[in-house]
Amino acid sequence: MNNIAFLSLGSNIGDREKWLKEAVRELDQTDGIKVEKVSSIYETDPVGYTDQDPFLNIAVKIKTSLSARELLTRCLYVEQRLGRVREFRWGPRKIDLDILLYNNENIRMEDLQIPHPRMTERAFVLVPLLEIDGKVRLPHQNVSLVEVLSEIPDKEGVRLWKQINGGGGSGLFGS
């Protein structure tokens, strides 16, 4: 497993923490994926469509032998298996898995863009990501994500909901 990827997970329907745990467990039980780190859980205000319940968000670092395309397929499978329904863009969801970074690669396909195209605009993505790896950078750019986060105005919409093993651990998720 020589690829490193970072994922963002979110949920705002039902037992939000349960859906996050189940998604992490599903990923970790996949051949070719090993969950390395899981951030603390953050409660966040919705973005885009704001007339919905708050989200719980985490970031996950994985090692994988899967290609970026295979990882996307697996993430979509986990969403479907856990009952995600795509009614409209940015709407409520049981679970959402997004690939943020894959190695130090820039990937552009019709249905996959890495780094995630809106990650640098979203404190709810960057705060948990930086918790598990404070040195992570965008591929082939000389700017740290800490600097990017400092420029985002809505950081107050991201609140620590449950600390995991001092941050950056994975004990709660049983991985």
MARRO-864696 format. One record per residue (C-alpha): residue number from 0; y, x, z. Coordinates in pm, 1 decimal, always signed. Example, Ala and Ser with C-alpha at 12.3 -4.5 7.8 and 13.67 -1.06 7.14 Angstrom:
BEGIN
   i        v        u        w
   0   -450.0  +1230.0   +780.0
   1   -106.0  +1367.0   +714.0
//
This chain:
BEGIN
   i        v        u        w
   0     +0.0     +0.0     +0.0
   1   +280.1   +213.5   -129.9
   2   +554.9    -44.7   -187.5
   3   +809.1   -147.3    +76.3
   4   +973.1   -489.0    +52.5
   5  +1210.5   -687.0   +269.7
   6  +1195.4  -1066.0   +278.6
   7  +1421.4  -1333.9   +420.1
   8  +1262.5  -1647.3   +566.9
   9  +1435.7  -1967.1   +671.1
  10  +1353.2  -2318.3   +792.1
  11  +1555.9  -2623.3   +896.0
  12  +1303.5  -2911.0   +899.3
  13  +1070.4  -3002.4  +1184.2
  14   +934.2  -2725.5  +1407.9
  15  +1138.4  -2450.2  +1247.6
  16   +990.5  -2168.7  +1455.5
  17   +636.3  -2284.0  +1373.1
  18   +706.2  -2270.3   +998.9
  19   +843.4  -1916.3  +1029.3
  20   +539.4  -1805.9  +1229.9
  21   +299.0  -1968.5   +983.0
  22   +469.8  -1803.7   +686.0
  23   +456.5  -1458.8   +847.7
  24    +90.7  -1513.6   +936.4
  25     +9.8  -1622.2   +579.2
  26   +180.3  -1313.8   +439.7
  27     +5.2  -1078.8   +681.5
  28   -335.4  -1231.7   +600.0
  29   -284.8  -1170.9   +228.6
  30   -484.9   -888.3    +73.4
  31   -236.6   -621.7    -24.6
  32    +32.5   -715.8   +229.9
  33    +86.3   -571.1   +575.8
  34   +373.7   -706.9   +784.5
  35   +544.0   -405.0   +942.6
  36   +842.4   -555.6  +1125.1
  37   +983.8   -898.9  +1202.2
  38  +1340.3   -951.6  +1320.4
  39  +1453.6  -1169.7  +1604.5
  40  +1514.9  -1533.3  +1513.6
  41  +1870.1  -1636.9  +1431.4
  42  +2005.2  -1989.9  +1413.9
  43  +2248.2  -2025.2  +1128.8
  44  +2482.6  -2280.6   +985.1
  45  +2377.2  -2412.2   +642.8
  46  +2541.7  -2259.6   +335.5
  47  +2605.0  -2438.7     +7.2
  48  +2504.3  -2791.6   +101.0
  49  +2634.4  -2816.1   +459.3
  50  +2535.4  -3174.6   +550.2
  51  +2201.3  -3072.2   +701.5
  52  +2053.5  -2929.0  +1020.4
  53  +2096.0  -2562.0  +1116.0
  54  +1842.1  -2308.0   +995.1
  55  +1630.1  -2057.7  +1178.3
  56  +1623.3  -1730.2   +984.8
  57  +1433.7  -1403.4  +1011.3
  58  +1384.9  -1090.2   +804.5
  59  +1048.2   -924.8   +750.2
  60   +959.0   -574.6   +634.1
  61   +625.7   -543.9   +456.5
  62   +412.4   -276.8   +295.1
  63   +233.9   -403.6    -11.6
  64    +18.6   -302.3   -304.4
  65   +141.8   -610.5   -493.3
  66   +390.6   -580.3   -775.7
  67   +724.6   -756.8   -732.8
  68   +601.9  -1037.6   -962.8
  69   +277.0  -1075.3   -762.3
  70   +477.5  -1081.1   -439.0
  71   +700.2  -1357.4   -577.4
  72   +390.1  -1556.2   -673.4
  73   +251.8  -1513.1   -321.4
  74   +582.1  -1620.0   -160.1
  75   +591.8  -1934.2   -374.3
  76   +228.9  -2006.4   -283.2
  77   +307.6  -1975.3    +90.6
  78   +602.9  -2213.6    +50.3
  79   +385.0  -2465.2   -132.3
  80    +96.0  -2431.9   +114.8
  81   +332.0  -2500.7   +406.9
  82   +472.1  -2810.1   +235.9
  83   +802.9  -2703.2    +89.3
  84   +959.0  -2970.2   -129.7
  85  +1237.9  -2866.6   -366.7
  86  +1460.6  -3174.0   -386.3
  87  +1788.4  -3002.2   -474.1
  88  +1949.6  -2659.5   -458.9
  89  +2034.6  -2539.0   -106.6
  90  +1887.1  -2854.9    +42.2
  91  +1681.2  -2889.0   +360.3
  92  +1344.6  -2713.2   +361.5
  93  +1044.9  -2653.4   +584.1
  94  +1022.5  -2294.1   +467.8
  95  +1201.0  -2066.4   +226.6
  96  +1088.4  -1713.6   +139.3
  97  +1311.5  -1482.9    -62.3
  98  +1245.0  -1126.4   -170.8
  99  +1554.9   -927.1    -78.7
 100  +1455.3   -572.3   -170.8
 101  +1152.3   -409.7   -331.5
 102  +1133.4    -32.8   -296.0
 103  +1458.2   +107.4   -430.2
 104  +1433.0    -93.9   -750.5
 105  +1666.4   -313.4   -947.8
 106  +1454.8   -585.2  -1111.3
 107  +1584.1   -845.4  -1355.3
 108  +1345.7  -1109.9  -1486.0
 109  +1400.5  -1472.2  -1578.4
 110  +1275.1  -1598.5  -1241.1
 111  +1317.2  -1289.1  -1021.2
 112  +1619.7  -1079.8   -939.6
 113  +1600.5   -791.7   -690.8
 114  +1807.1   -716.6   -494.5
 115  +1843.1  -1086.1   -418.4
 116  +2160.1  -1188.8   -605.9
 117  +2339.3  -1350.9   -309.1
 118  +2215.1  -1139.9    -18.7
 119  +2541.6   -947.2    +11.3
 120  +2731.7  -1274.9    +57.4
 121  +2515.2  -1406.2   +339.8
 122  +2542.8  -1295.1   +699.7
 123  +2228.6  -1498.2   +779.7
 124  +2037.3  -1257.6   +555.0
 125  +2207.1   -931.0   +648.2
 126  +2211.5   -967.9  +1028.2
 127  +1830.6   -997.6  +1066.0
 128  +1769.7   -743.8   +786.5
 129  +1989.2   -483.7   +953.6
 130  +1817.6   -551.0  +1286.1
 131  +1484.9   -429.1  +1146.6
 132  +1634.2   -145.7   +938.0
 133  +1994.3    -50.1  +1004.6
 134  +1991.2   +217.4   +731.6
 135  +1878.8     -1.4   +444.7
 136  +2095.2    +19.8   +132.8
 137  +2114.6   -154.1   -198.7
 138  +1930.1    +36.1   -472.7
 139  +2132.8   +306.3   -644.6
 140  +2454.7   +220.6   -460.0
 141  +2648.0   +432.6   -216.5
 142  +2743.4   +154.8    +22.5
 143  +2559.7    +62.1   +338.9
 144  +2474.6   -297.2   +412.2
 145  +2648.2   -252.0   +749.3
 146  +2970.9   -205.6   +552.6
 147  +2893.3   -508.9   +336.8
 148  +2827.4   -720.4   +647.8
 149  +3157.4   -614.7   +802.2
 150  +3337.2   -776.0   +506.1
 151  +3162.2  -1114.9   +534.7
 152  +3390.8  -1367.7   +706.9
 153  +3132.1  -1618.3   +841.5
 154  +2929.4  -1396.6  +1078.8
 155  +3002.5  -1635.5  +1367.1
 156  +2771.6  -1884.3  +1193.3
 157  +2476.8  -1654.8  +1277.6
 158  +2361.0  -1682.2  +1639.9
 159  +2070.5  -1506.3  +1811.5
 160  +1819.1  -1783.6  +1886.9
 161  +1520.3  -1585.0  +2016.5
 162  +1493.1  -1211.1  +2062.8
 163  +1165.6  -1061.1  +1946.2
 164  +1035.3   -759.8  +2143.7
 165  +1378.3   -604.3  +2176.7
 166  +1439.5   -669.4  +1807.7
 167  +1245.6   -540.9  +1511.4
 168   +908.3   -625.9  +1665.2
 169   +635.3   -854.0  +1545.4
 170   +448.6   -959.2  +1860.9
 171   +566.0  -1319.8  +1861.9
 172   +430.8  -1376.2  +1515.2
 173    +84.7  -1247.3  +1588.9
 174    +87.4  -1001.0  +1303.8
//
